[in-house]
Amino acid sequence: MERKDIRRIAVFTSGGDAPGMNAALRAVVRTAAWNKLHVYGIERGYEGMIDGHFQRLERRDVANIIQRGGTMLRTARSKRFMTPEGRRAAYEHLKAYDIDACIAIGGNGTFTGAKVFSEEFKIPFIGIPGTIDNDLYGTDYTIGFDTAVNTAIDAVDKIRDTADSHNRLFFVEVMGRNSGYIALYTAIGSGASSVLIPESETDLEDLKSVLRKNKARGKLFSVVIVAEGHPMGGATGIAEKIQHELASMEPKVTVIGHLQRGGAPTASDRLLASRLGFAAVELLLQGAENIAVGIVNGEVTSMPFEDAITKQKIPSDEMIRMASILAI
């Protein structure tokens, strides 16, 4: 596709919100405006595309949003878009607004929808990875991950004060249904005693052994970081399983939850979002389609949606091993 074929683009956020999505929207709109493109924002992701909730976006519409969490276009998960009828309705609205191409900001589900839709209706799509889980293949970091980790570390730092004061064992649950990135980085960054992630085979007996050794060497408190998707269950379930054997440590549970999704994005997330939003528009104008942009070794890159959504991204063995050694 040549540059002359792109005149109007649509941009939307979909799936779970992530700090930095607004920074990505700002970059898309302003880069498009610089290239004399008309930009339309779609409210509530694929749901808004189906219902025709489009709004024209100018440079001034994205002023003063780079520091805001959430997404100015709001977001949603759409079961209707999974049906041929829903996608057809979405296509009719794109046609009504003369949209030539779309930029989707979201995670795995967002990219899956974009891939199917792009192949069905031959509309170019570019994906920008916006998810706190950092679980998309083809990029070292996703928008929102750094902020989520910093939020979790800040919470754990406060919990450590209480754990130290009362000589207690705390289980802290962070987000990550299928990915342990937030848990792993939070554990290393907060100096936790142990971390339980879906990608690592830590069982109940291993955990008990670690905690007993900590107690035997005179450690006054322990903090265990748990990814919500760990096979043994969440923090509450795991704490209940060891309650009787380690009752003297008075196990307590804290679930950080959706606090990790909110708040002002960190400088790293703002910069990442800006670079990827800028790159998405530039790639569209160069004729790219059906790809996701990302960052690898500090450089902007891209890969087909197929790879981004089917290939697994897991924490490195080195990071997992380091977390274990530094916790001793």
C-alpha positions in Angstrom: 0.0 0.0 0.0 1.3 3.4 -0.9 1.2 6.5 1.2 -1.5 8.1 -0.9 -4.0 5.4 0.0 -4.2 6.5 3.7 -6.2 9.5 4.4 -8.4 8.7 7.4 -7.4 6.5 10.3 -9.2 5.3 13.4 -7.6 4.6 16.8 -9.1 2.8 19.8 -8.2 1.2 23.1 -9.5 -2.3 23.9 -9.4 -4.9 26.7 -7.9 -4.0 30.1 -6.8 -0.4 30.6 -3.1 0.3 31.1 -1.3 3.4 32.3 0.3 5.0 29.2 -2.6 4.3 26.8 -3.4 8.0 26.7 0.2 8.8 25.9 -0.1 6.3 22.9 -3.3 8.0 21.8 -1.6 11.4 21.9 1.3 10.2 19.8 -1.0 8.6 17.2 -3.2 11.7 16.9 -0.3 14.2 16.7 1.8 12.1 14.3 -1.2 11.6 12.1 -2.0 15.3 12.2 1.6 16.1 11.2 1.2 13.9 8.2 -2.2 15.6 7.3 -4.3 12.6 8.1 -7.8 12.8 9.6 -8.1 10.8 12.8 -11.2 9.3 14.5 -11.2 7.9 18.0 -13.5 5.0 18.6 -15.0 4.9 22.1 -15.0 1.6 24.1 -13.0 -0.4 21.6 -14.7 -3.0 19.4 -18.0 -2.4 21.1 -17.9 1.3 20.0 -16.9 0.2 16.5 -20.0 -2.0 16.3 -22.2 0.8 17.7 -20.7 3.6 15.6 -19.3 5.6 18.5 -16.7 7.6 16.5 -15.3 11.1 17.3 -13.0 13.3 15.3 -9.7 13.9 17.1 -7.5 17.0 16.6 -4.2 17.9 18.1 -5.9 19.9 20.8 -8.1 17.0 21.8 -5.1 15.1 23.1 -3.5 18.0 25.0 -2.9 17.4 28.7 -3.5 13.6 28.7 0.0 12.2 28.6 0.1 12.2 32.4 -3.3 10.6 32.9 -3.9 6.9 33.6 -6.8 5.0 32.1 -7.9 5.9 28.5 -9.7 8.9 27.3 -11.5 6.8 24.8 -12.5 4.3 27.4 -12.3 0.6 26.8 -14.3 -2.7 26.8 -14.2 -6.3 26.0 -16.6 -7.3 23.2 -18.2 -10.7 22.8 -20.2 -9.3 19.9 -17.0 -8.7 17.9 -16.3 -12.4 18.1 -19.3 -13.1 15.8 -19.4 -12.5 12.0 -22.5 -10.3 12.5 -20.7 -8.1 15.0 -17.6 -7.7 12.8 -19.8 -6.9 9.8 -21.6 -4.1 11.7 -18.2 -2.7 12.7 -17.0 -2.8 9.1 -20.1 -0.9 8.0 -19.4 1.9 10.4 -15.8 2.1 9.3 -17.0 2.4 5.7 -19.5 5.1 6.7 -16.6 7.2 8.1 -14.3 6.4 5.1 -11.7 4.9 7.4 -8.7 3.6 5.5 -6.8 2.0 8.4 -7.0 1.3 12.1 -4.6 1.4 15.1 -5.5 -0.8 18.0 -4.0 -0.4 21.4 -4.4 -3.4 23.7 -3.3 -6.9 24.5 -3.7 -10.4 23.1 -7.5 -10.4 22.6 -7.3 -7.0 20.9 -4.6 -8.2 18.5 -6.6 -11.4 17.8 -9.7 -9.4 16.9 -7.6 -7.1 14.7 -6.0 -10.0 12.8 -9.3 -11.7 12.1 -11.0 -8.4 11.1 -8.1 -7.2 8.9 -8.1 -10.5 7.0 -11.8 -10.5 6.5 -12.3 -7.0 5.3 -8.8 -6.1 4.0 -8.5 -3.0 6.2 -4.9 -2.4 7.4 -4.5 -2.7 11.2 -1.5 -1.9 13.3 -1.4 -3.0 16.9 0.3 -1.2 19.9 0.9 -3.4 22.9 -1.0 -1.9 25.9 -1.3 -4.3 28.8 0.2 -4.3 32.3 0.9 -8.1 32.1 3.9 -7.7 29.7 2.9 -11.0 28.1 2.9 -10.2 24.4 5.6 -11.8 22.2 7.7 -9.5 20.1 8.3 -6.7 22.5 10.5 -6.5 25.6 7.9 -4.3 27.4 4.3 -3.5 27.0 2.7 -0.2 27.8 1.6 -0.1 31.5 3.9 -2.8 32.8 6.5 -0.4 34.3 3.8 1.6 36.1 2.1 -1.6 37.4 5.4 -2.9 38.8 6.2 0.4 40.5 2.7 0.5 42.0 3.1 -3.0 43.3 6.6 -2.3 44.7 5.4 0.8 46.5 2.6 -1.3 48.1 5.1 -4.1 49.1 7.5 -1.5 50.7 4.6 -0.4 52.9 3.7 -3.9 53.8 7.3 -4.7 54.7 7.1 -2.1 57.4 4.1 -3.9 59.1 5.6 -7.3 58.5 8.8 -6.2 60.2 7.0 -4.6 63.1 5.0 -7.7 63.9 7.4 -10.5 62.8 4.8 -11.8 60.3 4.6 -13.6 57.0 2.8 -11.7 54.2 1.5 -13.1 51.0 1.0 -10.4 48.5 -1.0 -11.1 45.3 -0.4 -9.2 42.1 -2.0 -9.3 38.8 -1.0 -11.9 36.2 -3.5 -14.7 35.3 -1.2 -16.3 32.8 2.0 -14.3 33.2 4.4 -13.9 36.1 6.2 -10.8 34.8 4.6 -8.4 37.3 5.2 -10.8 40.2 8.8 -11.5 39.3 9.8 -7.9 38.8 8.0 -6.9 41.9 9.7 -9.6 44.0 13.2 -8.6 42.7 12.5 -4.9 43.1 11.1 -5.1 46.6 13.5 -7.7 48.0 10.8 -10.3 48.6 11.5 -13.6 50.3 10.0 -15.7 47.5 7.9 -15.4 44.4 5.3 -17.7 42.9 4.7 -17.4 39.1 2.8 -19.6 36.6 5.9 -20.2 34.6 8.0 -21.7 37.4 7.5 -25.0 39.1 7.4 -24.0 42.7 5.2 -26.3 44.8 3.9 -26.1 48.3 6.7 -28.1 49.8 9.3 -25.9 48.2 7.7 -22.8 49.6 7.4 -24.3 53.1 11.1 -25.2 52.9 12.1 -21.7 52.0 10.0 -20.1 54.8 11.3 -22.6 57.4 14.9 -21.8 56.4 14.2 -18.1 56.7 12.9 -18.6 60.2 15.8 -20.9 61.2 18.4 -18.3 60.2 16.7 -15.7 62.3 14.8 -13.8 59.6 12.1 -11.9 61.5 9.6 -11.6 58.6 8.9 -12.9 55.1 7.1 -11.4 52.1 6.0 -13.8 49.4 4.8 -12.4 46.0 2.1 -14.4 44.3 0.9 -14.0 40.7 -2.9 -14.4 40.7 -2.7 -17.2 38.1 -0.3 -19.5 40.0 -1.3 -23.2 39.7 -1.6 -23.5 43.5 -4.1 -20.7 43.6 -4.1 -17.1 44.6 -2.5 -15.7 47.7 -5.5 -16.4 49.9 -5.7 -20.1 48.9 -1.9 -20.6 49.3 -1.9 -18.9 52.8 -4.7 -21.2 53.9 -2.8 -24.3 52.8 0.2 -23.5 55.0 -1.7 -21.7 57.9 -1.4 -24.6 60.3 2.2 -25.5 59.7 3.5 -21.9 59.9 0.9 -20.5 62.4 3.7 -18.9 64.5 4.5 -16.6 61.6 0.9 -15.3 61.6 0.3 -15.5 57.8 -1.5 -12.4 56.4 -2.7 -11.8 52.8 -2.9 -8.6 50.8 -4.4 -8.5 47.3 -3.2 -5.4 45.4 -5.6 -5.9 42.6 -6.8 -3.1 40.3 -4.6 -0.5 41.9 -1.9 -1.7 39.5 -4.0 -0.6 36.5 -4.5 3.0 37.7 -2.5 6.0 38.4 -0.2 8.3 36.3 2.1 6.4 34.0 5.8 6.4 34.8 8.3 8.2 32.6 9.3 4.9 31.0 5.7 4.1 30.1 5.1 7.6 28.6 8.2 7.3 26.5 7.4 3.8 25.4 3.8 4.7 24.5 5.0 7.8 22.6 7.6 5.9 20.6 5.1 3.1 19.6 2.3 5.5 18.8 4.6 7.4 16.5 5.9 4.2 14.9 2.4 2.8 14.3 1.4 5.8 12.1 4.7 5.9 10.3 4.4 2.1 9.5 0.9 2.6 8.2 2.1 5.2 5.8 4.9 2.9 4.6 2.3 0.3 3.7 2.5 -2.0 6.7 -0.6 -3.9 7.9 -1.6 -6.8 10.2 1.4 -6.2 12.4 2.2 -5.2 16.0 4.9 -2.8 16.9 7.1 -3.4 19.9 10.5 -2.5 21.5 13.4 -5.0 21.5 16.8 -4.0 22.9 15.8 -0.4 22.9 14.8 -0.3 19.2 11.3 -0.1 17.7 10.4 -3.3 15.8 7.4 -5.0 14.4 6.0 -8.5 13.9 2.9 -10.2 12.4 -0.1 -10.4 14.6 0.1 -14.2 14.1 3.4 -14.3 15.9 2.4 -11.8 18.6 -0.6 -13.7 19.7 0.5 -17.3 19.2 4.1 -17.4 20.4 4.7 -17.6 24.1 6.7 -15.0 26.0 8.0 -16.2 29.3 10.4 -14.7 31.9 14.0 -15.8 31.4 15.5 -18.6 33.5 18.2 -16.1 34.5 15.7 -13.7 36.0 13.9 -16.5 37.9 17.2 -17.9 39.2 18.4 -14.4 40.2 15.2 -13.8 42.1 15.7 -17.0 44.1 19.4 -16.2 44.9 18.8 -12.6 45.9 16.0 -13.7 48.2 18.3 -15.8 50.4 
